[in-house]
Amino acid sequence: MADFTWPITSMGILALIILIGALALWKVLKDKKSGFPLADERTQKLNGKAAYYAMFMGQYFIIAYLLVTLIGREFFGMPEIEAGYPMIAALLVSSVFFLVLRWHFGRKGEL
């Protein structure tokens, strides 16, 4: 049963990635054709500020994870975790922080 679900799940994830990429490309091309600027100065500054803070939050998350893993392994005998899951978690944390901060700075109105 598990052998059958993994290929279907992988194909679903691949299809979702392709669909999101196609929609993003379509939106960019549509905006470019209509003469709408892809990014003005305010948007660039807003994205830069959000990316700056999200990078640090991602790094703090990775440092905290490494410290918890090191202390847990050395002092409490916790087993090591595979490297894939923490990397996925760090990527998700950084991405979510970027999206939340970009939304917050956009609503805030001042940079």
Number of C-alpha atoms within 10 A of each C-alpha: 5 6 7 8 9 11 11 11 11 11 11 12 12 11 12 12 11 12 12 11 12 12 11 12 12 12 13 15 13 12 13 12 10 9 9 11 10 12 10 10 8 13 14 12 14 21 19 14 16 21 19 13 16 22 16 13 17 21 15 14 18 19 12 12 15 13 12 13 17 15 13 14 13 11 8 10 11 13 10 10 9 8 8 8 10 15 12 10 15 18 15 13 18 22 16 14 20 23 14 14 20 21 14 13 17 16 9 9 9 8 9
